[in-house]
Amino acid sequence: MTETRLDAVKLDGSGPVYDQIRRAIRDLVVSGEWPPGTGVPPEHALMEQLGASRMTVHRALVQLAREGLIVRRRRSGTVVATPPASHAMLDILSIPEEVRQLGQTYAFAVLSREDGRPSPEVAERFGLRRSDKVAHLVVLHRADGTPHVLEERVIHAAGVPGLGEEDFGETPPGDWLLRHSQWSQAEHAISAVGAGEEEAGLLDIAVGEPCLLVERRTWSQTEPVTAVRLLYPGSRHRFIGRFGPYGQV
């Protein structure tokens, strides 16, 4: 088990102390500074370091455990939780891994990126407030040189530390988020749509050709992390899931 530096937990002075402690530890986890398996300082050490009561520290750690960010063990102490593995069609998928499983070569290009408050059109499309600060990206993923999926994504800056410094030159946004953020809830929808003119040009298909639209939103507790629209050419893709009486098999 990796040990942590206690002085890494810093309060920001905003709001109740228990929530400052929760946010401080959450940010260390979602930024990757405290990776899965890292030991979280015990309550008495946090109390002494932060000048907080035992009840305040305990409340912060209980909330972090409810969010799935830490695991509390009576004998071995508290550690940063390991995110659940992803598999099957309704999980959080890695597009590079998706392409590699097809035996094809993966490549991607960030076609555009805008940081700041969303435009009215983007706000409406993703259900955002105009006051939200987000990174809005359009990314084209390729498999063996052929357009595989067109991705449009917004990432909430407040919930993802390090977003402003990342240029996504080496890693696509979805995979970067899997490594640098934690999510506790997801909403997922699949629908059939016809390709618009711009989308058809990017995907190298005919205007109006049937596509599979995968829409997903994720939250860390009640705080939004990201929302994404993935447009797959229908003639090149199908999603398969195998289920038993108790779920996926």
MOVENPE-V813571 format. One record per backbone hydrogen bond with DSSP energy under -0.5 kcal/mol. NH is the residue of the N-H (numbers start at 1). CO is the residue of the C=O. E is the energy in kcal/mol with one decimal. If there is no record, write none. Layout:
nh=NH co=CO e=E
nh=NH co=CO e=E
This chain:
nh=6 co=4 e=-0.6
nh=8 co=5 e=-1.6
nh=9 co=6 e=-1.7
nh=10 co=8 e=-0.9
nh=15 co=13 e=-0.6
nh=20 co=16 e=-1.8
nh=21 co=17 e=-2.4
nh=22 co=18 e=-2.2
nh=23 co=19 e=-2.6
nh=24 co=20 e=-2.4
nh=25 co=21 e=-2.4
nh=26 co=22 e=-2.7
nh=27 co=23 e=-2.8
nh=28 co=24 e=-1.4
nh=29 co=25 e=-1.8
nh=30 co=26 e=-3.0
nh=31 co=27 e=-1.7
nh=32 co=29 e=-1.2
nh=33 co=28 e=-0.6
nh=34 co=28 e=-2.5
nh=35 co=33 e=-0.6
nh=37 co=80 e=-2.6
nh=38 co=35 e=-2.0
nh=39 co=2 e=-4.2
nh=40 co=78 e=-3.0
nh=46 co=42 e=-2.1
nh=47 co=43 e=-2.6
nh=48 co=44 e=-1.9
nh=49 co=45 e=-2.5
nh=50 co=46 e=-2.5
nh=51 co=47 e=-1.4
nh=52 co=47 e=-1.1
nh=57 co=53 e=-2.2
nh=58 co=54 e=-2.8
nh=59 co=55 e=-2.3
nh=60 co=56 e=-1.8
nh=61 co=57 e=-2.2
nh=62 co=58 e=-2.5
nh=63 co=59 e=-2.0
nh=64 co=60 e=-2.1
nh=65 co=61 e=-2.1
nh=66 co=62 e=-2.0
nh=67 co=63 e=-1.8
nh=68 co=65 e=-1.1
nh=69 co=64 e=-2.1
nh=70 co=64 e=-0.8
nh=71 co=79 e=-3.0
nh=73 co=71 e=-0.6
nh=73 co=77 e=-1.1
nh=77 co=73 e=-1.6
nh=79 co=71 e=-2.3
nh=80 co=38 e=-2.3
nh=81 co=69 e=-2.4
nh=83 co=81 e=-0.5
nh=91 co=88 e=-1.6
nh=93 co=91 e=-0.9
nh=95 co=93 e=-0.6
nh=98 co=94 e=-2.4
nh=99 co=95 e=-2.4
nh=100 co=96 e=-2.4
nh=101 co=97 e=-2.3
nh=102 co=98 e=-0.6
nh=102 co=99 e=-1.0
nh=103 co=100 e=-1.9
nh=104 co=99 e=-1.7
nh=107 co=142 e=-1.6
nh=109 co=140 e=-1.9
nh=111 co=109 e=-0.8
nh=111 co=138 e=-2.2
nh=112 co=138 e=-1.4
nh=114 co=136 e=-2.2
nh=116 co=134 e=-2.3
nh=118 co=132 e=-0.6
nh=123 co=119 e=-2.9
nh=124 co=120 e=-2.2
nh=125 co=121 e=-2.3
nh=126 co=122 e=-2.2
nh=127 co=123 e=-0.8
nh=128 co=123 e=-2.4
nh=132 co=129 e=-1.5
nh=134 co=116 e=-2.8
nh=134 co=132 e=-0.6
nh=135 co=155 e=-2.1
nh=136 co=114 e=-3.1
nh=136 co=134 e=-0.5
nh=137 co=135 e=-0.6
nh=137 co=153 e=-3.0
nh=138 co=112 e=-2.0
nh=139 co=151 e=-2.9
nh=140 co=109 e=-2.5
nh=141 co=139 e=-0.5
nh=141 co=149 e=-2.6
nh=142 co=107 e=-3.4
nh=143 co=146 e=-2.8
nh=144 co=105 e=-2.9
nh=146 co=143 e=-2.0
nh=148 co=141 e=-3.4
nh=149 co=141 e=-1.3
nh=150 co=231 e=-2.2
nh=151 co=139 e=-3.3
nh=151 co=149 e=-0.5
nh=152 co=229 e=-2.4
nh=153 co=137 e=-2.7
nh=154 co=227 e=-2.7
nh=155 co=135 e=-2.1
nh=156 co=225 e=-2.5
nh=157 co=133 e=-2.1
nh=157 co=155 e=-0.6
nh=158 co=133 e=-0.5
nh=159 co=156 e=-0.8
nh=160 co=156 e=-0.5
nh=160 co=157 e=-1.0
nh=163 co=160 e=-1.4
nh=165 co=162 e=-0.6
nh=166 co=162 e=-0.8
nh=166 co=163 e=-1.0
nh=176 co=172 e=-2.3
nh=177 co=173 e=-2.5
nh=178 co=174 e=-1.7
nh=179 co=175 e=-1.2
nh=180 co=176 e=-1.6
nh=181 co=177 e=-1.6
nh=184 co=219 e=-3.2
nh=185 co=219 e=-1.9
nh=187 co=217 e=-2.6
nh=189 co=215 e=-2.5
nh=191 co=213 e=-2.2
nh=193 co=211 e=-2.1
nh=195 co=209 e=-1.8
nh=200 co=196 e=-3.0
nh=201 co=197 e=-1.9
nh=202 co=198 e=-1.9
nh=203 co=199 e=-2.4
nh=204 co=200 e=-0.9
nh=205 co=200 e=-2.2
nh=208 co=195 e=-2.9
nh=209 co=206 e=-2.1
nh=211 co=193 e=-2.9
nh=212 co=232 e=-2.7
nh=213 co=191 e=-3.2
nh=213 co=211 e=-0.6
nh=214 co=212 e=-0.6
nh=214 co=230 e=-3.0
nh=215 co=189 e=-3.0
nh=215 co=213 e=-0.6
nh=216 co=228 e=-2.4
nh=217 co=187 e=-2.1
nh=218 co=226 e=-2.4
nh=219 co=185 e=-2.5
nh=220 co=223 e=-3.1
nh=221 co=219 e=-0.7
nh=222 co=220 e=-0.6
nh=223 co=220 e=-2.2
nh=224 co=222 e=-0.5
nh=225 co=218 e=-2.8
nh=226 co=218 e=-1.0
nh=227 co=154 e=-2.2
nh=228 co=216 e=-2.7
nh=229 co=152 e=-2.9
nh=230 co=214 e=-3.1
nh=231 co=150 e=-3.0
nh=231 co=229 e=-0.5
nh=232 co=212 e=-2.9
nh=232 co=230 e=-0.7
nh=234 co=210 e=-2.1
nh=236 co=233 e=-1.5
nh=237 co=233 e=-0.6
nh=237 co=234 e=-0.7
nh=244 co=247 e=-4.1
nh=247 co=244 e=-1.7
nh=249 co=242 e=-2.3
